[in-house]
Amino acid sequence: MLNDLKILNGEMPLKFDSLNTTYTINVKPEVKELLLEYDIPENYHISIFNNNLDKEINEVVLTVYNDTDQTSYYLYVYKEENKEVTSNISTKENLEITKNDMPIYIAPSIASVCFIFILLFFTLLFKKNTKK
């Protein structure tokens, strides 16, 4: 089991924890292999597999072992892409505003219908029962 692990030429967003065996590493495009600083217990050995970073996404495996125990750590290494970013965003836009005028008789018509509805409602609500 690893006691400590540091990536010297990349960024590891998570703090190293010896019980966590999977990590994501971000490196610059020109990095060809990970430079590692690690601490292992006495009488343990370490093997590093696939530390040739030739693709955009690479899996480097660190295996810490002795005669009776073995633990593997998986480092998923992502190379940042060199992309030139240009922006052609126009901040000026021509907005066309159109005004739709309602005919002059619409508002009084709506008011009249509402008034008649309220009048009928109150008539029904407050109607006296004239049963004898």
Buried (B, 14 or more C-beta within 10 A) or exposed (E): BBEEBEBEBBEBEEEBEBEEBEBBBBBEEEBEBBEBEBEBEEEBEEEBEEBEBEEEEBEBBBEBBEEEEEBEBEBEBBBBEEEEEEEEEEEEEEEEEEEEEEEEEEEEEEEEEEEEEEEEEEEEEEEEEEEE
